[in-house]
């Protein structure tokens, strides 16, 4: 299963490299696009859930790395308000 890495920029300017076990992330986020924090969280949840479900369908178990990445994103997002912006800088 092809994986993808995506780099985001938080509202405070910090960047973070993130992981998806599937390129399905490209169906939910686009490089060079800025999202409100609430939209970014919604899209990330959908994308990483779909990615983990694809792993489960293929291998019989969820992807704990996708679940951990979502948890990390959600924890970091708590420092900001829902109206703040997050930019997806790249997806590789």
PyMOL Python script that loads the backbone (N, CA, C, O; Angstrom):
from pymol import cmd

cmd.read_pdbstr("""\
ATOM      1  N   UNK A   1       0.856  -1.174   0.000  1.00  0.00           N
ATOM      2  CA  UNK A   1       0.000   0.000   0.000  1.00  0.00           C
ATOM      3  C   UNK A   1       0.899   1.234   0.000  1.00  0.00           C
ATOM      4  O   UNK A   1       1.757   1.371   0.873  1.00  0.00           O
ATOM      5  N   UNK A   2       0.717   2.124  -0.957  1.00  0.00           N
ATOM      6  CA  UNK A   2       1.585   3.315  -0.999  1.00  0.00           C
ATOM      7  C   UNK A   2       1.238   4.287   0.128  1.00  0.00           C
ATOM      8  O   UNK A   2       0.069   4.574   0.386  1.00  0.00           O
ATOM      9  N   UNK A   3       2.258   4.774   0.776  1.00  0.00           N
ATOM     10  CA  UNK A   3       2.069   5.733   1.858  1.00  0.00           C
ATOM     11  C   UNK A   3       2.302   7.145   1.342  1.00  0.00           C
ATOM     12  O   UNK A   3       2.791   7.342   0.229  1.00  0.00           O
ATOM     13  N   UNK A   4       1.951   8.109   2.154  1.00  0.00           N
ATOM     14  CA  UNK A   4       2.173   9.511   1.795  1.00  0.00           C
ATOM     15  C   UNK A   4       2.615  10.263   3.040  1.00  0.00           C
ATOM     16  O   UNK A   4       2.245   9.931   4.166  1.00  0.00           O
ATOM     17  N   UNK A   5       3.400  11.264   2.801  1.00  0.00           N
ATOM     18  CA  UNK A   5       3.817  12.174   3.874  1.00  0.00           C
ATOM     19  C   UNK A   5       3.320  13.558   3.480  1.00  0.00           C
ATOM     20  O   UNK A   5       3.374  13.945   2.313  1.00  0.00           O
ATOM     21  N   UNK A   6       2.838  14.292   4.467  1.00  0.00           N
ATOM     22  CA  UNK A   6       2.366  15.641   4.187  1.00  0.00           C
ATOM     23  C   UNK A   6       2.900  16.586   5.251  1.00  0.00           C
ATOM     24  O   UNK A   6       2.975  16.247   6.432  1.00  0.00           O
ATOM     25  N   UNK A   7       3.264  17.764   4.808  1.00  0.00           N
ATOM     26  CA  UNK A   7       3.814  18.775   5.707  1.00  0.00           C
ATOM     27  C   UNK A   7       2.790  19.879   5.860  1.00  0.00           C
ATOM     28  O   UNK A   7       2.237  20.387   4.884  1.00  0.00           O
ATOM     29  N   UNK A   8       2.551  20.239   7.120  1.00  0.00           N
ATOM     30  CA  UNK A   8       1.591  21.292   7.407  1.00  0.00           C
ATOM     31  C   UNK A   8       2.265  22.431   8.159  1.00  0.00           C
ATOM     32  O   UNK A   8       3.300  22.256   8.803  1.00  0.00           O
ATOM     33  N   UNK A   9       1.654  23.590   8.059  1.00  0.00           N
ATOM     34  CA  UNK A   9       2.113  24.750   8.831  1.00  0.00           C
ATOM     35  C   UNK A   9       0.974  25.175   9.740  1.00  0.00           C
ATOM     36  O   UNK A   9      -0.120  25.509   9.287  1.00  0.00           O
ATOM     37  N   UNK A  10       1.262  25.156  11.039  1.00  0.00           N
ATOM     38  CA  UNK A  10       0.284  25.547  12.052  1.00  0.00           C
ATOM     39  C   UNK A  10       0.128  27.067  12.074  1.00  0.00           C
ATOM     40  O   UNK A  10       0.962  27.774  11.507  1.00  0.00           O
ATOM     41  N   UNK A  11      -0.912  27.579  12.710  1.00  0.00           N
ATOM     42  CA  UNK A  11      -1.136  29.030  12.755  1.00  0.00           C
ATOM     43  C   UNK A  11       0.021  29.833  13.361  1.00  0.00           C
ATOM     44  O   UNK A  11       0.184  31.014  13.051  1.00  0.00           O
ATOM     45  N   UNK A  12       0.816  29.207  14.214  1.00  0.00           N
ATOM     46  CA  UNK A  12       1.951  29.917  14.831  1.00  0.00           C
ATOM     47  C   UNK A  12       3.205  29.873  13.970  1.00  0.00           C
ATOM     48  O   UNK A  12       4.259  30.349  14.391  1.00  0.00           O
ATOM     49  N   UNK A  13       3.105  29.304  12.762  1.00  0.00           N
ATOM     50  CA  UNK A  13       4.246  29.244  11.850  1.00  0.00           C
ATOM     51  C   UNK A  13       5.058  27.972  11.940  1.00  0.00           C
ATOM     52  O   UNK A  13       5.890  27.715  11.070  1.00  0.00           O
ATOM     53  N   UNK A  14       4.842  27.162  12.972  1.00  0.00           N
ATOM     54  CA  UNK A  14       5.563  25.892  13.118  1.00  0.00           C
ATOM     55  C   UNK A  14       5.130  24.943  11.999  1.00  0.00           C
ATOM     56  O   UNK A  14       3.962  24.920  11.611  1.00  0.00           O
ATOM     57  N   UNK A  15       6.079  24.166  11.489  1.00  0.00           N
ATOM     58  CA  UNK A  15       5.738  23.150  10.493  1.00  0.00           C
ATOM     59  C   UNK A  15       5.824  21.773  11.133  1.00  0.00           C
ATOM     60  O   UNK A  15       6.556  21.556  12.099  1.00  0.00           O
ATOM     61  N   UNK A  16       5.062  20.856  10.571  1.00  0.00           N
ATOM     62  CA  UNK A  16       5.049  19.484  11.076  1.00  0.00           C
ATOM     63  C   UNK A  16       4.954  18.526   9.902  1.00  0.00           C
ATOM     64  O   UNK A  16       4.143  18.712   8.995  1.00  0.00           O
ATOM     65  N   UNK A  17       5.791  17.500   9.931  1.00  0.00           N
ATOM     66  CA  UNK A  17       5.732  16.437   8.941  1.00  0.00           C
ATOM     67  C   UNK A  17       4.786  15.362   9.461  1.00  0.00           C
ATOM     68  O   UNK A  17       4.924  14.899  10.593  1.00  0.00           O
ATOM     69  N   UNK A  18       3.830  14.971   8.632  1.00  0.00           N
ATOM     70  CA  UNK A  18       2.802  14.024   9.028  1.00  0.00           C
ATOM     71  C   UNK A  18       2.832  12.805   8.110  1.00  0.00           C
ATOM     72  O   UNK A  18       3.421  12.834   7.029  1.00  0.00           O
ATOM     73  N   UNK A  19       2.180  11.726   8.569  1.00  0.00           N
ATOM     74  CA  UNK A  19       2.209  10.446   7.865  1.00  0.00           C
ATOM     75  C   UNK A  19       0.797   9.941   7.590  1.00  0.00           C
ATOM     76  O   UNK A  19      -0.090  10.050   8.437  1.00  0.00           O
ATOM     77  N   UNK A  20       0.604   9.394   6.406  1.00  0.00           N
ATOM     78  CA  UNK A  20      -0.610   8.667   6.059  1.00  0.00           C
ATOM     79  C   UNK A  20      -0.195   7.339   5.420  1.00  0.00           C
ATOM     80  O   UNK A  20       0.679   7.319   4.554  1.00  0.00           O
ATOM     81  N   UNK A  21      -0.809   6.239   5.836  1.00  0.00           N
ATOM     82  CA  UNK A  21      -0.455   4.950   5.236  1.00  0.00           C
ATOM     83  C   UNK A  21      -1.009   4.767   3.830  1.00  0.00           C
ATOM     84  O   UNK A  21      -0.801   3.725   3.208  1.00  0.00           O
ATOM     85  N   UNK A  22      -1.711   5.772   3.331  1.00  0.00           N
ATOM     86  CA  UNK A  22      -2.325   5.689   2.016  1.00  0.00           C
ATOM     87  C   UNK A  22      -2.293   7.055   1.335  1.00  0.00           C
ATOM     88  O   UNK A  22      -2.345   8.095   1.992  1.00  0.00           O
ATOM     89  N   UNK A  23      -2.210   7.032   0.038  1.00  0.00           N
ATOM     90  CA  UNK A  23      -2.248   8.280  -0.725  1.00  0.00           C
ATOM     91  C   UNK A  23      -3.650   8.878  -0.761  1.00  0.00           C
ATOM     92  O   UNK A  23      -3.854   9.917  -1.389  1.00  0.00           O
ATOM     93  N   UNK A  24      -4.608   8.252  -0.108  1.00  0.00           N
ATOM     94  CA  UNK A  24      -5.970   8.786  -0.038  1.00  0.00           C
ATOM     95  C   UNK A  24      -5.977  10.183   0.586  1.00  0.00           C
ATOM     96  O   UNK A  24      -6.939  10.932   0.410  1.00  0.00           O
ATOM     97  N   UNK A  25      -4.940  10.532   1.294  1.00  0.00           N
ATOM     98  CA  UNK A  25      -4.846  11.873   1.889  1.00  0.00           C
ATOM     99  C   UNK A  25      -5.020  12.936   0.812  1.00  0.00           C
ATOM    100  O   UNK A  25      -5.541  14.019   1.079  1.00  0.00           O
ATOM    101  N   UNK A  26      -4.585  12.625  -0.401  1.00  0.00           N
ATOM    102  CA  UNK A  26      -4.700  13.580  -1.518  1.00  0.00           C
ATOM    103  C   UNK A  26      -6.150  13.845  -1.931  1.00  0.00           C
ATOM    104  O   UNK A  26      -6.438  14.831  -2.609  1.00  0.00           O
ATOM    105  N   UNK A  27      -7.048  12.965  -1.523  1.00  0.00           N
ATOM    106  CA  UNK A  27      -8.471  13.178  -1.804  1.00  0.00           C
ATOM    107  C   UNK A  27      -9.100  14.176  -0.824  1.00  0.00           C
ATOM    108  O   UNK A  27     -10.208  14.664  -1.046  1.00  0.00           O
ATOM    109  N   UNK A  28      -8.378  14.470   0.258  1.00  0.00           N
ATOM    110  CA  UNK A  28      -8.932  15.306   1.324  1.00  0.00           C
ATOM    111  C   UNK A  28      -8.159  16.601   1.555  1.00  0.00           C
ATOM    112  O   UNK A  28      -8.732  17.603   1.984  1.00  0.00           O
ATOM    113  N   UNK A  29      -6.865  16.581   1.271  1.00  0.00           N
ATOM    114  CA  UNK A  29      -6.021  17.764   1.438  1.00  0.00           C
ATOM    115  C   UNK A  29      -5.260  18.021   0.143  1.00  0.00           C
ATOM    116  O   UNK A  29      -4.954  17.093  -0.605  1.00  0.00           O
ATOM    117  N   UNK A  30      -4.962  19.279  -0.110  1.00  0.00           N
ATOM    118  CA  UNK A  30      -4.202  19.632  -1.309  1.00  0.00           C
ATOM    119  C   UNK A  30      -3.005  20.482  -0.915  1.00  0.00           C
ATOM    120  O   UNK A  30      -3.126  21.405  -0.110  1.00  0.00           O
ATOM    121  N   UNK A  31      -1.860  20.169  -1.484  1.00  0.00           N
ATOM    122  CA  UNK A  31      -0.645  20.942  -1.228  1.00  0.00           C
ATOM    123  C   UNK A  31      -0.856  22.385  -1.661  1.00  0.00           C
ATOM    124  O   UNK A  31      -1.439  22.653  -2.711  1.00  0.00           O
ATOM    125  N   UNK A  32      -0.375  23.304  -0.840  1.00  0.00           N
ATOM    126  CA  UNK A  32      -0.483  24.714  -1.155  1.00  0.00           C
ATOM    127  C   UNK A  32      -1.824  25.331  -0.779  1.00  0.00           C
ATOM    128  O   UNK A  32      -2.097  26.483  -1.118  1.00  0.00           O
ATOM    129  N   UNK A  33      -2.658  24.571  -0.081  1.00  0.00           N
ATOM    130  CA  UNK A  33      -3.989  25.048   0.289  1.00  0.00           C
ATOM    131  C   UNK A  33      -4.047  25.366   1.778  1.00  0.00           C
ATOM    132  O   UNK A  33      -3.505  24.639   2.610  1.00  0.00           O
ATOM    133  N   UNK A  34      -4.715  26.464   2.089  1.00  0.00           N
ATOM    134  CA  UNK A  34      -4.906  26.874   3.475  1.00  0.00           C
ATOM    135  C   UNK A  34      -6.336  26.560   3.894  1.00  0.00           C
ATOM    136  O   UNK A  34      -7.287  26.832   3.161  1.00  0.00           O
ATOM    137  N   UNK A  35      -6.473  25.983   5.085  1.00  0.00           N
ATOM    138  CA  UNK A  35      -7.767  25.573   5.623  1.00  0.00           C
ATOM    139  C   UNK A  35      -7.982  26.246   6.982  1.00  0.00           C
ATOM    140  O   UNK A  35      -7.020  26.535   7.693  1.00  0.00           O
ATOM    141  N   UNK A  36      -9.235  26.490   7.336  1.00  0.00           N
ATOM    142  CA  UNK A  36      -9.485  26.866   8.723  1.00  0.00           C
ATOM    143  C   UNK A  36      -9.131  25.644   9.561  1.00  0.00           C
ATOM    144  O   UNK A  36      -9.171  24.514   9.073  1.00  0.00           O
ATOM    145  N   UNK A  37      -8.791  25.871  10.799  1.00  0.00           N
ATOM    146  CA  UNK A  37      -8.416  24.757  11.666  1.00  0.00           C
ATOM    147  C   UNK A  37      -9.539  23.730  11.737  1.00  0.00           C
ATOM    148  O   UNK A  37      -9.281  22.528  11.673  1.00  0.00           O
ATOM    149  N   UNK A  38     -10.769  24.183  11.868  1.00  0.00           N
ATOM    150  CA  UNK A  38     -11.882  23.229  11.970  1.00  0.00           C
ATOM    151  C   UNK A  38     -12.019  22.402  10.699  1.00  0.00           C
ATOM    152  O   UNK A  38     -12.279  21.201  10.773  1.00  0.00           O
ATOM    153  N   UNK A  39     -11.849  23.020   9.539  1.00  0.00           N
ATOM    154  CA  UNK A  39     -11.919  22.286   8.276  1.00  0.00           C
ATOM    155  C   UNK A  39     -10.739  21.325   8.145  1.00  0.00           C
ATOM    156  O   UNK A  39     -10.907  20.183   7.717  1.00  0.00           O
ATOM    157  N   UNK A  40      -9.550  21.791   8.515  1.00  0.00           N
ATOM    158  CA  UNK A  40      -8.370  20.925   8.451  1.00  0.00           C
ATOM    159  C   UNK A  40      -8.558  19.690   9.334  1.00  0.00           C
ATOM    160  O   UNK A  40      -8.238  18.575   8.922  1.00  0.00           O
ATOM    161  N   UNK A  41      -9.073  19.890  10.542  1.00  0.00           N
ATOM    162  CA  UNK A  41      -9.293  18.757  11.441  1.00  0.00           C
ATOM    163  C   UNK A  41     -10.320  17.790  10.856  1.00  0.00           C
ATOM    164  O   UNK A  41     -10.132  16.574  10.909  1.00  0.00           O
ATOM    165  N   UNK A  42     -11.382  18.318  10.311  1.00  0.00           N
ATOM    166  CA  UNK A  42     -12.413  17.477   9.706  1.00  0.00           C
ATOM    167  C   UNK A  42     -11.846  16.662   8.545  1.00  0.00           C
ATOM    168  O   UNK A  42     -12.070  15.454   8.461  1.00  0.00           O
ATOM    169  N   UNK A  43     -11.122  17.317   7.662  1.00  0.00           N
ATOM    170  CA  UNK A  43     -10.527  16.632   6.509  1.00  0.00           C
ATOM    171  C   UNK A  43      -9.482  15.603   6.955  1.00  0.00           C
ATOM    172  O   UNK A  43      -9.409  14.508   6.396  1.00  0.00           O
ATOM    173  N   UNK A  44      -8.685  15.951   7.948  1.00  0.00           N
ATOM    174  CA  UNK A  44      -7.667  15.014   8.452  1.00  0.00           C
ATOM    175  C   UNK A  44      -8.314  13.780   9.058  1.00  0.00           C
ATOM    176  O   UNK A  44      -7.861  12.659   8.828  1.00  0.00           O
ATOM    177  N   UNK A  45      -9.370  13.986   9.827  1.00  0.00           N
ATOM    178  CA  UNK A  45     -10.082  12.844  10.433  1.00  0.00           C
ATOM    179  C   UNK A  45     -10.623  11.910   9.354  1.00  0.00           C
ATOM    180  O   UNK A  45     -10.447  10.694   9.423  1.00  0.00           O
ATOM    181  N   UNK A  46     -11.283  12.495   8.357  1.00  0.00           N
ATOM    182  CA  UNK A  46     -11.829  11.680   7.270  1.00  0.00           C
ATOM    183  C   UNK A  46     -10.727  10.931   6.524  1.00  0.00           C
ATOM    184  O   UNK A  46     -10.846   9.736   6.256  1.00  0.00           O
ATOM    185  N   UNK A  47      -9.663  11.644   6.196  1.00  0.00           N
ATOM    186  CA  UNK A  47      -8.574  11.046   5.412  1.00  0.00           C
ATOM    187  C   UNK A  47      -7.864   9.932   6.169  1.00  0.00           C
ATOM    188  O   UNK A  47      -7.648   8.849   5.625  1.00  0.00           O
ATOM    189  N   UNK A  48      -7.503  10.193   7.414  1.00  0.00           N
ATOM    190  CA  UNK A  48      -6.748   9.193   8.172  1.00  0.00           C
ATOM    191  C   UNK A  48      -7.622   8.011   8.576  1.00  0.00           C
ATOM    192  O   UNK A  48      -7.130   6.890   8.702  1.00  0.00           O
ATOM    193  N   UNK A  49      -8.899   8.253   8.777  1.00  0.00           N
ATOM    194  CA  UNK A  49      -9.835   7.142   9.025  1.00  0.00           C
ATOM    195  C   UNK A  49      -9.951   6.265   7.779  1.00  0.00           C
ATOM    196  O   UNK A  49      -9.908   5.038   7.874  1.00  0.00           O
ATOM    197  N   UNK A  50     -10.097   6.891   6.616  1.00  0.00           N
ATOM    198  CA  UNK A  50     -10.165   6.142   5.361  1.00  0.00           C
ATOM    199  C   UNK A  50      -8.868   5.360   5.131  1.00  0.00           C
ATOM    200  O   UNK A  50      -8.901   4.200   4.722  1.00  0.00           O
ATOM    201  N   UNK A  51      -7.743   5.997   5.393  1.00  0.00           N
ATOM    202  CA  UNK A  51      -6.451   5.319   5.216  1.00  0.00           C
ATOM    203  C   UNK A  51      -6.346   4.099   6.127  1.00  0.00           C
ATOM    204  O   UNK A  51      -5.916   3.029   5.696  1.00  0.00           O
ATOM    205  N   UNK A  52      -6.739   4.265   7.378  1.00  0.00           N
ATOM    206  CA  UNK A  52      -6.674   3.157   8.320  1.00  0.00           C
ATOM    207  C   UNK A  52      -7.641   2.036   7.927  1.00  0.00           C
ATOM    208  O   UNK A  52      -7.326   0.857   8.084  1.00  0.00           O
ATOM    209  N   UNK A  53      -8.799   2.405   7.424  1.00  0.00           N
ATOM    210  CA  UNK A  53      -9.781   1.418   6.965  1.00  0.00           C
ATOM    211  C   UNK A  53      -9.242   0.635   5.773  1.00  0.00           C
ATOM    212  O   UNK A  53      -9.469  -0.570   5.669  1.00  0.00           O
ATOM    213  N   UNK A  54      -8.535   1.310   4.876  1.00  0.00           N
ATOM    214  CA  UNK A  54      -7.934   0.616   3.732  1.00  0.00           C
ATOM    215  C   UNK A  54      -6.884  -0.397   4.186  1.00  0.00           C
ATOM    216  O   UNK A  54      -6.794  -1.500   3.646  1.00  0.00           O
ATOM    217  N   UNK A  55      -6.099  -0.010   5.175  1.00  0.00           N
ATOM    218  CA  UNK A  55      -5.102  -0.947   5.733  1.00  0.00           C
ATOM    219  C   UNK A  55      -5.816  -2.146   6.341  1.00  0.00           C
ATOM    220  O   UNK A  55      -5.412  -3.291   6.135  1.00  0.00           O
ATOM    221  N   UNK A  56      -6.885  -1.876   7.093  1.00  0.00           N
ATOM    222  CA  UNK A  56      -7.639  -2.958   7.724  1.00  0.00           C
ATOM    223  C   UNK A  56      -8.231  -3.908   6.684  1.00  0.00           C
ATOM    224  O   UNK A  56      -8.219  -5.124   6.871  1.00  0.00           O
ATOM    225  N   UNK A  57      -8.745  -3.357   5.598  1.00  0.00           N
ATOM    226  CA  UNK A  57      -9.319  -4.203   4.551  1.00  0.00           C
ATOM    227  C   UNK A  57      -8.265  -5.093   3.906  1.00  0.00           C
ATOM    228  O   UNK A  57      -8.545  -6.232   3.533  1.00  0.00           O
ATOM    229  N   UNK A  58      -7.067  -4.573   3.781  1.00  0.00           N
ATOM    230  CA  UNK A  58      -6.002  -5.333   3.116  1.00  0.00           C
ATOM    231  C   UNK A  58      -5.293  -6.311   4.053  1.00  0.00           C
ATOM    232  O   UNK A  58      -4.980  -7.436   3.661  1.00  0.00           O
ATOM    233  N   UNK A  59      -5.037  -5.874   5.305  1.00  0.00           N
ATOM    234  CA  UNK A  59      -4.208  -6.670   6.212  1.00  0.00           C
ATOM    235  C   UNK A  59      -4.963  -7.255   7.406  1.00  0.00           C
ATOM    236  O   UNK A  59      -4.431  -8.100   8.125  1.00  0.00           O
ATOM    237  N   UNK A  60      -6.209  -6.805   7.616  1.00  0.00           N
ATOM    238  CA  UNK A  60      -6.986  -7.354   8.720  1.00  0.00           C
ATOM    239  C   UNK A  60      -6.846  -6.602  10.036  1.00  0.00           C
ATOM    240  O   UNK A  60      -7.395  -7.036  11.049  1.00  0.00           O
ATOM    241  N   UNK A  61      -6.127  -5.488  10.045  1.00  0.00           N
ATOM    242  CA  UNK A  61      -5.978  -4.677  11.262  1.00  0.00           C
ATOM    243  C   UNK A  61      -5.827  -3.211  10.878  1.00  0.00           C
ATOM    244  O   UNK A  61      -5.330  -2.879   9.803  1.00  0.00           O
ATOM    245  N   UNK A  62      -6.266  -2.349  11.781  1.00  0.00           N
ATOM    246  CA  UNK A  62      -6.169  -0.904  11.538  1.00  0.00           C
ATOM    247  C   UNK A  62      -4.708  -0.461  11.576  1.00  0.00           C
ATOM    248  O   UNK A  62      -3.852  -1.137  12.147  1.00  0.00           O
ATOM    249  N   UNK A  63      -4.448   0.667  10.967  1.00  0.00           N
ATOM    250  CA  UNK A  63      -3.098   1.229  10.983  1.00  0.00           C
ATOM    251  C   UNK A  63      -2.935   2.090  12.233  1.00  0.00           C
ATOM    252  O   UNK A  63      -3.523   3.167  12.332  1.00  0.00           O
ATOM    253  N   UNK A  64      -2.150   1.618  13.171  1.00  0.00           N
ATOM    254  CA  UNK A  64      -1.947   2.371  14.407  1.00  0.00           C
ATOM    255  C   UNK A  64      -1.167   3.662  14.144  1.00  0.00           C
ATOM    256  O   UNK A  64      -1.296   4.623  14.902  1.00  0.00           O
ATOM    257  N   UNK A  65      -0.369   3.693  13.093  1.00  0.00           N
ATOM    258  CA  UNK A  65       0.363   4.924  12.763  1.00  0.00           C
ATOM    259  C   UNK A  65      -0.593   6.025  12.310  1.00  0.00           C
ATOM    260  O   UNK A  65      -0.392   7.192  12.645  1.00  0.00           O
ATOM    261  N   UNK A  66      -1.624   5.669  11.557  1.00  0.00           N
ATOM    262  CA  UNK A  66      -2.620   6.654  11.129  1.00  0.00           C
ATOM    263  C   UNK A  66      -3.400   7.167  12.335  1.00  0.00           C
ATOM    264  O   UNK A  66      -3.656   8.365  12.457  1.00  0.00           O
ATOM    265  N   UNK A  67      -3.773   6.255  13.218  1.00  0.00           N
ATOM    266  CA  UNK A  67      -4.494   6.648  14.423  1.00  0.00           C
ATOM    267  C   UNK A  67      -3.630   7.551  15.300  1.00  0.00           C
ATOM    268  O   UNK A  67      -4.122   8.534  15.855  1.00  0.00           O
ATOM    269  N   UNK A  68      -2.352   7.221  15.427  1.00  0.00           N
ATOM    270  CA  UNK A  68      -1.434   8.031  16.227  1.00  0.00           C
ATOM    271  C   UNK A  68      -1.209   9.400  15.597  1.00  0.00           C
ATOM    272  O   UNK A  68      -1.104  10.399  16.308  1.00  0.00           O
ATOM    273  N   UNK A  69      -1.136   9.453  14.269  1.00  0.00           N
ATOM    274  CA  UNK A  69      -0.952  10.740  13.591  1.00  0.00           C
ATOM    275  C   UNK A  69      -2.161  11.637  13.819  1.00  0.00           C
ATOM    276  O   UNK A  69      -2.005  12.831  14.075  1.00  0.00           O
ATOM    277  N   UNK A  70      -3.343  11.085  13.732  1.00  0.00           N
ATOM    278  CA  UNK A  70      -4.546  11.873  13.972  1.00  0.00           C
ATOM    279  C   UNK A  70      -4.574  12.380  15.415  1.00  0.00           C
ATOM    280  O   UNK A  70      -4.922  13.535  15.660  1.00  0.00           O
ATOM    281  N   UNK A  71      -4.220  11.545  16.341  1.00  0.00           N
ATOM    282  CA  UNK A  71      -4.177  11.967  17.741  1.00  0.00           C
ATOM    283  C   UNK A  71      -3.174  13.107  17.942  1.00  0.00           C
ATOM    284  O   UNK A  71      -3.443  14.054  18.680  1.00  0.00           O
ATOM    285  N   UNK A  72      -2.031  13.009  17.287  1.00  0.00           N
ATOM    286  CA  UNK A  72      -1.016  14.056  17.389  1.00  0.00           C
ATOM    287  C   UNK A  72      -1.535  15.376  16.806  1.00  0.00           C
ATOM    288  O   UNK A  72      -1.333  16.439  17.394  1.00  0.00           O
ATOM    289  N   UNK A  73      -2.199  15.304  15.659  1.00  0.00           N
ATOM    290  CA  UNK A  73      -2.777  16.504  15.036  1.00  0.00           C
ATOM    291  C   UNK A  73      -3.828  17.120  15.954  1.00  0.00           C
ATOM    292  O   UNK A  73      -3.833  18.330  16.177  1.00  0.00           O
ATOM    293  N   UNK A  74      -4.711  16.287  16.482  1.00  0.00           N
ATOM    294  CA  UNK A  74      -5.774  16.795  17.347  1.00  0.00           C
ATOM    295  C   UNK A  74      -5.215  17.420  18.621  1.00  0.00           C
ATOM    296  O   UNK A  74      -5.720  18.445  19.079  1.00  0.00           O
ATOM    297  N   UNK A  75      -4.191  16.821  19.190  1.00  0.00           N
ATOM    298  CA  UNK A  75      -3.570  17.387  20.397  1.00  0.00           C
ATOM    299  C   UNK A  75      -2.924  18.739  20.104  1.00  0.00           C
ATOM    300  O   UNK A  75      -3.077  19.678  20.886  1.00  0.00           O
ATOM    301  N   UNK A  76      -2.208  18.847  18.995  1.00  0.00           N
ATOM    302  CA  UNK A  76      -1.553  20.104  18.637  1.00  0.00           C
ATOM    303  C   UNK A  76      -2.585  21.195  18.338  1.00  0.00           C
ATOM    304  O   UNK A  76      -2.364  22.368  18.641  1.00  0.00           O
ATOM    305  N   UNK A  77      -3.702  20.801  17.747  1.00  0.00           N
ATOM    306  CA  UNK A  77      -4.740  21.761  17.362  1.00  0.00           C
ATOM    307  C   UNK A  77      -5.387  22.440  18.560  1.00  0.00           C
ATOM    308  O   UNK A  77      -5.948  23.527  18.421  1.00  0.00           O
ATOM    309  N   UNK A  78      -5.321  21.830  19.710  1.00  0.00           N
ATOM    310  CA  UNK A  78      -5.944  22.402  20.911  1.00  0.00           C
ATOM    311  C   UNK A  78      -5.340  23.750  21.307  1.00  0.00           C
ATOM    312  O   UNK A  78      -5.953  24.506  22.060  1.00  0.00           O
ATOM    313  N   UNK A  79      -4.163  24.048  20.811  1.00  0.00           N
ATOM    314  CA  UNK A  79      -3.488  25.309  21.144  1.00  0.00           C
ATOM    315  C   UNK A  79      -4.032  26.483  20.331  1.00  0.00           C
ATOM    316  O   UNK A  79      -3.657  27.629  20.578  1.00  0.00           O
ATOM    317  N   UNK A  80      -4.905  26.212  19.372  1.00  0.00           N
ATOM    318  CA  UNK A  80      -5.378  27.244  18.452  1.00  0.00           C
ATOM    319  C   UNK A  80      -6.896  27.326  18.461  1.00  0.00           C
ATOM    320  O   UNK A  80      -7.575  26.462  19.018  1.00  0.00           O
ATOM    321  N   UNK A  81      -7.422  28.382  17.835  1.00  0.00           N
ATOM    322  CA  UNK A  81      -8.880  28.515  17.742  1.00  0.00           C
ATOM    323  C   UNK A  81      -9.361  27.935  16.410  1.00  0.00           C
ATOM    324  O   UNK A  81      -8.593  27.815  15.456  1.00  0.00           O
ATOM    325  N   UNK A  82     -10.627  27.583  16.366  1.00  0.00           N
ATOM    326  CA  UNK A  82     -11.206  26.942  15.182  1.00  0.00           C
ATOM    327  C   UNK A  82     -11.106  27.813  13.936  1.00  0.00           C
ATOM    328  O   UNK A  82     -11.090  27.292  12.820  1.00  0.00           O
ATOM    329  N   UNK A  83     -11.039  29.131  14.109  1.00  0.00           N
ATOM    330  CA  UNK A  83     -10.976  30.051  12.966  1.00  0.00           C
ATOM    331  C   UNK A  83      -9.546  30.267  12.453  1.00  0.00           C
ATOM    332  O   UNK A  83      -9.354  30.849  11.385  1.00  0.00           O
ATOM    333  N   UNK A  84      -8.540  29.800  13.210  1.00  0.00           N
ATOM    334  CA  UNK A  84      -7.147  29.938  12.769  1.00  0.00           C
ATOM    335  C   UNK A  84      -6.941  29.101  11.505  1.00  0.00           C
ATOM    336  O   UNK A  84      -7.733  28.210  11.200  1.00  0.00           O
ATOM    337  N   UNK A  85      -5.867  29.404  10.780  1.00  0.00           N
ATOM    338  CA  UNK A  85      -5.587  28.715   9.526  1.00  0.00           C
ATOM    339  C   UNK A  85      -4.409  27.756   9.624  1.00  0.00           C
ATOM    340  O   UNK A  85      -3.416  28.021  10.303  1.00  0.00           O
ATOM    341  N   UNK A  86      -4.553  26.631   8.923  1.00  0.00           N
ATOM    342  CA  UNK A  86      -3.506  25.630   8.775  1.00  0.00           C
ATOM    343  C   UNK A  86      -3.271  25.471   7.286  1.00  0.00           C
ATOM    344  O   UNK A  86      -4.222  25.367   6.512  1.00  0.00           O
ATOM    345  N   UNK A  87      -2.008  25.451   6.879  1.00  0.00           N
ATOM    346  CA  UNK A  87      -1.678  25.284   5.461  1.00  0.00           C
ATOM    347  C   UNK A  87      -1.034  23.935   5.236  1.00  0.00           C
ATOM    348  O   UNK A  87      -0.119  23.544   5.961  1.00  0.00           O
ATOM    349  N   UNK A  88      -1.511  23.225   4.230  1.00  0.00           N
ATOM    350  CA  UNK A  88      -0.860  21.996   3.784  1.00  0.00           C
ATOM    351  C   UNK A  88       0.214  22.449   2.786  1.00  0.00           C
ATOM    352  O   UNK A  88      -0.101  22.898   1.684  1.00  0.00           O
ATOM    353  N   UNK A  89       1.460  22.327   3.180  1.00  0.00           N
ATOM    354  CA  UNK A  89       2.559  22.817   2.346  1.00  0.00           C
ATOM    355  C   UNK A  89       2.906  21.857   1.220  1.00  0.00           C
ATOM    356  O   UNK A  89       3.187  22.279   0.098  1.00  0.00           O
ATOM    357  N   UNK A  90       2.886  20.543   1.529  1.00  0.00           N
ATOM    358  CA  UNK A  90       3.257  19.566   0.502  1.00  0.00           C
ATOM    359  C   UNK A  90       2.691  18.201   0.854  1.00  0.00           C
ATOM    360  O   UNK A  90       2.393  17.900   2.010  1.00  0.00           O
ATOM    361  N   UNK A  91       2.555  17.392  -0.182  1.00  0.00           N
ATOM    362  CA  UNK A  91       2.179  15.977  -0.013  1.00  0.00           C
ATOM    363  C   UNK A  91       3.084  15.187  -0.945  1.00  0.00           C
ATOM    364  O   UNK A  91       3.126  15.438  -2.150  1.00  0.00           O
ATOM    365  N   UNK A  92       3.807  14.232  -0.379  1.00  0.00           N
ATOM    366  CA  UNK A  92       4.708  13.413  -1.203  1.00  0.00           C
ATOM    367  C   UNK A  92       4.433  11.934  -0.976  1.00  0.00           C
ATOM    368  O   UNK A  92       5.089  11.084  -1.579  1.00  0.00           O
TER     369      UNK A  92
END
""", "prot")
cmd.dss("prot")
cmd.show_as("cartoon", "prot")
cmd.util.cbc("prot")
cmd.orient("prot")
